[in-house]
Amino acid sequence: MTIQRINPEPRWSDVTIYKGIAHFVEVPEDTRVGAEGQIKQVLALAEQRLALMGSDKTRLLSTTIYLTDRQNVEVMNRLWEAWLPAGCAPSRACVKVELLNPDMLIEMAFVAVCE
């Protein structure tokens, strides 16, 4: 089986697909906004990426959410629940981390079916 890498760079690919399962990570484009703005950006980017792969939010298998401040969990959960269609929540982990870019408040890793 072939591994498909979309937009490969020396350190990462935008998406890696194997046997119809896609792995990708999204980060906020504008880190000058607060947590809610960054979370909204990441969710919108994930939705766009899913659409480009012929997939959507209902086909998410798992998500790992990396937050730099536990105080942002409440807004994350509110936005996450509003973003997902009812009955389609993937498995999920949410961890507090220190990201390499100190202005970045969130990073999300997704696994989705794309075939």
C-alpha positions as CSV (number, residue, x, y, z in Angstrom):
1,M,0.0,0.0,0.0
2,T,1.1,3.5,-0.8
3,I,1.4,6.3,1.7
4,Q,0.1,9.6,0.3
5,R,1.7,12.8,1.6
6,I,0.1,16.1,0.7
7,N,2.4,19.1,0.6
8,P,5.4,17.4,2.1
9,E,8.0,19.6,3.7
10,P,11.3,18.6,5.3
11,R,9.7,18.4,8.8
12,W,6.1,17.5,8.1
13,S,3.4,16.9,5.5
14,D,0.1,18.8,5.6
15,V,-1.7,15.5,5.5
16,T,-0.6,11.9,5.5
17,I,-3.0,9.3,4.1
18,Y,-2.8,5.5,4.4
19,K,-5.5,3.0,3.6
20,G,-8.1,5.8,3.5
21,I,-7.2,7.2,6.9
22,A,-5.9,10.7,7.0
23,H,-3.7,12.3,9.7
24,F,-3.3,16.1,9.9
25,V,-2.6,18.9,12.3
26,E,-4.0,22.4,12.4
27,V,-2.7,25.5,14.2
28,P,-4.0,29.0,14.3
29,E,-2.9,31.3,11.5
30,D,-3.3,34.5,13.6
31,T,-1.9,34.2,17.1
32,R,-2.7,37.8,17.9
33,V,-6.2,36.9,18.9
34,G,-7.2,35.2,22.1
35,A,-8.1,31.6,22.9
36,E,-11.6,31.7,21.4
37,G,-10.3,33.2,18.2
38,Q,-7.5,30.7,17.8
39,I,-9.8,27.8,18.5
40,K,-12.3,29.0,15.9
41,Q,-9.5,29.3,13.4
42,V,-8.2,25.8,14.0
43,L,-11.7,24.3,13.7
44,A,-12.4,26.2,10.5
45,L,-9.0,25.1,9.1
46,A,-9.8,21.5,10.0
47,E,-13.2,21.7,8.3
48,Q,-11.5,23.1,5.1
49,R,-8.9,20.4,5.2
50,L,-11.5,17.7,5.6
51,A,-13.4,19.1,2.6
52,L,-10.3,19.1,0.4
53,M,-9.8,15.4,1.2
54,G,-13.5,14.6,0.4
55,S,-14.3,14.1,4.0
56,D,-16.2,16.0,6.8
57,K,-16.6,16.3,10.5
58,T,-18.8,13.2,10.7
59,R,-15.8,11.1,9.6
60,L,-13.4,12.1,12.3
61,L,-12.0,9.1,14.2
62,S,-9.9,10.9,16.8
63,T,-8.6,14.2,17.8
64,T,-5.9,15.3,20.2
65,I,-6.2,18.8,21.5
66,Y,-3.1,20.6,22.9
67,L,-3.9,23.6,25.1
68,T,-1.3,25.8,26.8
69,D,-3.7,27.0,29.5
70,R,-6.3,24.8,31.3
71,Q,-8.4,28.0,31.7
72,N,-9.2,27.6,28.0
73,V,-10.8,24.2,28.4
74,E,-14.3,25.6,29.0
75,V,-14.3,27.7,25.8
76,M,-12.7,24.8,23.9
77,N,-15.5,22.4,25.0
78,R,-18.2,24.9,24.1
79,L,-16.8,25.6,20.6
80,W,-16.0,21.9,20.0
81,E,-19.5,20.8,20.9
82,A,-21.1,23.5,18.7
83,W,-18.8,22.6,15.8
84,L,-19.5,18.8,15.8
85,P,-22.7,17.4,14.4
86,A,-24.8,15.6,17.1
87,G,-23.8,12.0,17.6
88,C,-20.5,12.3,15.7
89,A,-17.9,13.0,18.4
90,P,-14.6,11.2,17.7
91,S,-12.5,9.8,20.5
92,R,-10.6,12.7,22.0
93,A,-7.7,13.6,24.3
94,C,-7.1,17.1,25.6
95,V,-3.8,17.9,27.2
96,K,-2.1,20.9,28.7
97,V,1.3,21.6,27.0
98,E,3.9,24.2,26.4
99,L,3.9,24.8,22.6
100,L,7.1,25.9,20.9
101,N,5.5,29.1,19.7
102,P,4.6,30.9,22.9
103,D,1.9,33.0,21.1
104,M,0.1,29.8,20.0
105,L,-2.6,28.7,22.5
106,I,-3.8,25.6,20.7
107,E,-2.8,22.9,18.3
108,M,-5.0,20.0,17.2
109,A,-4.1,16.7,15.6
110,F,-6.9,14.9,13.7
111,V,-7.4,11.4,12.3
112,A,-10.2,11.0,9.8
113,V,-11.6,8.7,7.1
114,C,-11.2,10.2,3.7
115,E,-12.3,7.6,1.2
